[in-house]
Amino acid sequence: MRLFWHQLRSEQLVFWRNRESAVFIFIFPIMLFVLLGSFYDGDIEGYPARDILLAGMIGYGAANTGFAGMAIVLVIRREYGILKRLRSTPLPAHLYFASALASTLVVFALQTAVLFALGRVFYDTRFPEDVASLLFLVLFGAVAFAGLGVGLAALIRSAEGASAVVNVVLLPMAFLSGSFGIREYPAVLEAIADALPLKHYIELVIGASLAGEAAWSNLGAVAIVAAWGAAGAIVAARRFTWEPRER
């Protein structure tokens, strides 16, 4: 356990000392919420538009932190030989991934708290109706999207292409899933969005934060998000390597 806490502390120090990473992963969703919230007004689906936007930004934060952050960091560390050197240390592989996941969870939890605080201060958004469910969803979202991130990291071949590949996946998914408050699309795009984990995760966040619904009351959405995370973990188990791929 001491080794886990030591590695978690190291992960946190590396994250916060890397200003570019901290801005992209932690600050960017918060900045988007503050900027977009100034344009939103009225209601969406019977709820204040800014509350819907807040739920969408929490969903985007989960994907940005767990999926994008994990994928980019792992690819860069692999290609720079950092993971190879780690394998030669006494740190077991499962403890390394556990500490990386825990670090992701810490960042996402802090980000969620800041989003709610800023929403309350600037836009009079409400605090979550079901706090226990929201806490569960923070943990669930970090784990599920981190699983997807590790799976994608196993497929990306170069450090230079990591950010481009991740954003090509993340940004369209966020747009179609309603992260930016847009909830109505043509039927074809709706069908695509229905297959994506982020849309269902945002629906769970809306239910917990605005409708007071328990996260487990929508087991279908939970199952879809979990299935995507499990699929990423399976791909990682089969394809992930600690050795650099670039030659």
NORMOWO-V98068 format. One record per residue. RES is the residue in three letters. OMEGA is omega in degrees with one decimal (* if undefined). Layout:
res=RES omega=OMEGA
res=RES omega=OMEGA
This chain:
res=MET omega=178.5
res=ARG omega=179.2
res=LEU omega=178.2
res=PHE omega=-178.6
res=TRP omega=176.9
res=HIS omega=-179.6
res=GLN omega=176.4
res=LEU omega=177.9
res=ARG omega=178.6
res=SER omega=179.1
res=GLU omega=180.0
res=GLN omega=178.7
res=LEU omega=179.5
res=VAL omega=-178.4
res=PHE omega=-173.7
res=TRP omega=177.3
res=ARG omega=176.9
res=ASN omega=-172.5
res=ARG omega=179.9
res=GLU omega=179.3
res=SER omega=-179.3
res=ALA omega=179.1
res=VAL omega=-177.2
res=PHE omega=-174.3
res=ILE omega=-172.0
res=PHE omega=-171.7
res=ILE omega=-170.9
res=PHE omega=177.3
res=PRO omega=178.6
res=ILE omega=179.2
res=MET omega=177.9
res=LEU omega=-179.5
res=PHE omega=-179.6
res=VAL omega=-178.8
res=LEU omega=-177.4
res=LEU omega=-179.2
res=GLY omega=179.9
res=SER omega=-179.9
res=PHE omega=-173.3
res=TYR omega=177.7
res=ASP omega=177.9
res=GLY omega=-176.1
res=ASP omega=171.2
res=ILE omega=179.3
res=GLU omega=175.7
res=GLY omega=178.4
res=TYR omega=174.9
res=PRO omega=-174.3
res=ALA omega=-177.8
res=ARG omega=174.0
res=ASP omega=176.3
res=ILE omega=178.1
res=LEU omega=178.6
res=LEU omega=177.9
res=ALA omega=178.1
res=GLY omega=179.7
res=MET omega=173.7
res=ILE omega=175.6
res=GLY omega=177.9
res=TYR omega=178.1
res=GLY omega=178.2
res=ALA omega=-179.6
res=ALA omega=-178.1
res=ASN omega=-178.0
res=THR omega=-175.4
res=GLY omega=-175.8
res=PHE omega=-175.9
res=ALA omega=-177.0
res=GLY omega=-178.7
res=MET omega=-177.5
res=ALA omega=-176.4
res=ILE omega=-178.4
res=VAL omega=-178.0
res=LEU omega=179.6
res=VAL omega=-179.6
res=ILE omega=-179.5
res=ARG omega=178.4
res=ARG omega=-175.2
res=GLU omega=176.9
res=TYR omega=176.6
res=GLY omega=-178.2
res=ILE omega=179.8
res=LEU omega=178.3
res=LYS omega=179.0
res=ARG omega=178.4
res=LEU omega=-179.4
res=ARG omega=179.4
res=SER omega=178.8
res=THR omega=178.6
res=PRO omega=-177.7
res=LEU omega=178.2
res=PRO omega=-178.1
res=ALA omega=-176.7
res=HIS omega=177.5
res=LEU omega=176.6
res=TYR omega=-179.5
res=PHE omega=177.9
res=ALA omega=179.8
res=SER omega=176.9
res=ALA omega=177.4
res=LEU omega=178.7
res=ALA omega=177.4
res=SER omega=175.4
res=THR omega=-179.9
res=LEU omega=178.8
res=VAL omega=-179.0
res=VAL omega=-178.0
res=PHE omega=178.5
res=ALA omega=177.0
res=LEU omega=179.5
res=GLN omega=179.3
res=THR omega=178.9
res=ALA omega=178.9
res=VAL omega=178.1
res=LEU omega=179.1
res=PHE omega=-179.1
res=ALA omega=179.4
res=LEU omega=177.3
res=GLY omega=179.1
res=ARG omega=-175.9
res=VAL omega=-172.0
res=PHE omega=-169.9
res=TYR omega=177.6
res=ASP omega=175.0
res=THR omega=-176.7
res=ARG omega=171.6
res=PHE omega=-174.2
res=PRO omega=177.5
res=GLU omega=-179.0
res=ASP omega=-175.3
res=VAL omega=-178.4
res=ALA omega=178.9
res=SER omega=179.7
res=LEU omega=176.9
res=LEU omega=175.9
res=PHE omega=-178.0
res=LEU omega=175.3
res=VAL omega=177.9
res=LEU omega=-178.3
res=PHE omega=-179.4
res=GLY omega=179.2
res=ALA omega=-178.3
res=VAL omega=-175.9
res=ALA omega=-177.4
res=PHE omega=172.7
res=ALA omega=175.7
res=GLY omega=175.6
res=LEU omega=-179.4
res=GLY omega=178.2
res=VAL omega=178.1
res=GLY omega=179.0
res=LEU omega=178.4
res=ALA omega=178.8
res=ALA omega=-177.1
res=LEU omega=-179.2
res=ILE omega=-171.9
res=ARG omega=-174.5
res=SER omega=177.2
res=ALA omega=-178.4
res=GLU omega=-177.5
res=GLY omega=-173.6
res=ALA omega=-177.4
res=SER omega=-179.0
res=ALA omega=-179.2
res=VAL omega=-177.9
res=VAL omega=-177.9
res=ASN omega=174.8
res=VAL omega=177.0
res=VAL omega=-171.4
res=LEU omega=-172.3
res=LEU omega=175.2
res=PRO omega=178.7
res=MET omega=179.4
res=ALA omega=-179.5
res=PHE omega=-178.0
res=LEU omega=-174.9
res=SER omega=178.4
res=GLY omega=179.9
res=SER omega=-175.6
res=PHE omega=173.9
res=GLY omega=178.1
res=ILE omega=-171.3
res=ARG omega=-177.4
res=GLU omega=-178.9
res=TYR omega=171.7
res=PRO omega=-172.9
res=ALA omega=-178.2
res=VAL omega=179.3
res=LEU omega=175.4
res=GLU omega=-179.9
res=ALA omega=177.3
res=ILE omega=-179.1
res=ALA omega=-179.2
res=ASP omega=-179.8
res=ALA omega=-175.2
res=LEU omega=-178.2
res=PRO omega=-174.4
res=LEU omega=178.8
res=LYS omega=-178.3
res=HIS omega=176.5
res=TYR omega=178.2
res=ILE omega=176.5
res=GLU omega=177.8
res=LEU omega=179.1
res=VAL omega=176.9
res=ILE omega=179.9
res=GLY omega=-177.7
res=ALA omega=-173.2
res=SER omega=-175.0
res=LEU omega=-175.9
res=ALA omega=-179.6
res=GLY omega=-178.7
res=GLU omega=174.3
res=ALA omega=-177.8
res=ALA omega=-177.0
res=TRP omega=176.2
res=SER omega=176.4
res=ASN omega=-174.7
res=LEU omega=178.1
res=GLY omega=179.2
res=ALA omega=177.6
res=VAL omega=-178.3
res=ALA omega=-179.0
res=ILE omega=179.4
res=VAL omega=179.9
res=ALA omega=-179.6
res=ALA omega=177.3
res=TRP omega=178.1
res=GLY omega=178.6
res=ALA omega=178.4
res=ALA omega=176.9
res=GLY omega=179.5
res=ALA omega=178.5
res=ILE omega=176.9
res=VAL omega=-179.8
res=ALA omega=-179.6
res=ALA omega=-177.6
res=ARG omega=-169.5
res=ARG omega=-173.8
res=PHE omega=177.9
res=THR omega=178.8
res=TRP omega=-177.5
res=GLU omega=175.3
res=PRO omega=178.6
res=ARG omega=-179.7
res=GLU omega=179.4
res=ARG omega=*
